Amino acid sequence: MAKKAIRIKDIAKAAGVSVGTVDRVLHNRGKVSEKAKKKVDAALQKNEYRPNLIARTLGSNKEYKIVAILPKHENDPYWAQVYKGILLSKHEWSHYGASISTYSFDLDRKSSFEEVSQKVLRSRPDGILMAPIFYNETLPFFEVIHKKGIPFALFNTNIIESKALSFIGQDLYQSGRVAAELLCIGQKEPGTFGVLHVDEDLEDSVHLLQKEKGFRDYLKEFYGDRSSIESLNRTSSSDFSFKKKLATLLNKTDLKGLFVSSSKGTETAASFLKSHGKNGIRMICWTRT
């Protein structure tokens, strides 16, 4: 059976004071004797009272401006789903004095994020929800919004040093460990494993590095120092050095498997395996849908 919600009148009855006294204690307004305050505080603690934030928002008549910062969603199924979720929230929370707007940046242009972040600051939001894809570009933004006292939460990618209110998303380090574990199933002998980062800037992609760290740590625990890991990064589709390095990796006789760190690299890696006739090599791919 669900626990009955504790109301202000219940606290007043338990403390032996008026509802008005409880209200003044809760909102720290008006005069309340020390004796009455102690009674109310004791009743609040005993009954584990939690304020109804929605009711409080409705009573304040204040509109809270929430801003969501995310990559452009028009040609990306994953971010399209994220955008759809934000639109649903925008509709649901509009009845509670919260307006939610979105600002989108270009994943292929880091300066786009900086431009969008400046627009967000000029809008003077009460709170920010953001996907910090570009590590180096978001650090200065975190400093600014901390100084301005704007609360913010992160999703998709967690940056510990941001000191955000919360993070919504997967544990990327554990994801890397799971990928390594899947590749190791049934394989007792050590060998070579490949990690492929396709069309990503590793210096600015802390989320990919977390996956690789988890992957490496698991293999080290499983095989000790008997296995080797080769990490390849393709910065663009015209990166011919990547093709050459990958061809060399695929021709290694002790190659045990590949881990593709991003969903957009899955098709690229699969086509390389097919063109080189390496259909027997295990491949674990990251997917976002």
Order of alpha helices (4+ residues) and beta strands (2+ residues): alpha-alpha-alpha-alpha-beta-alpha-beta-alpha-beta-alpha-beta-beta-alpha-beta-alpha-beta-alpha-beta-alpha-beta
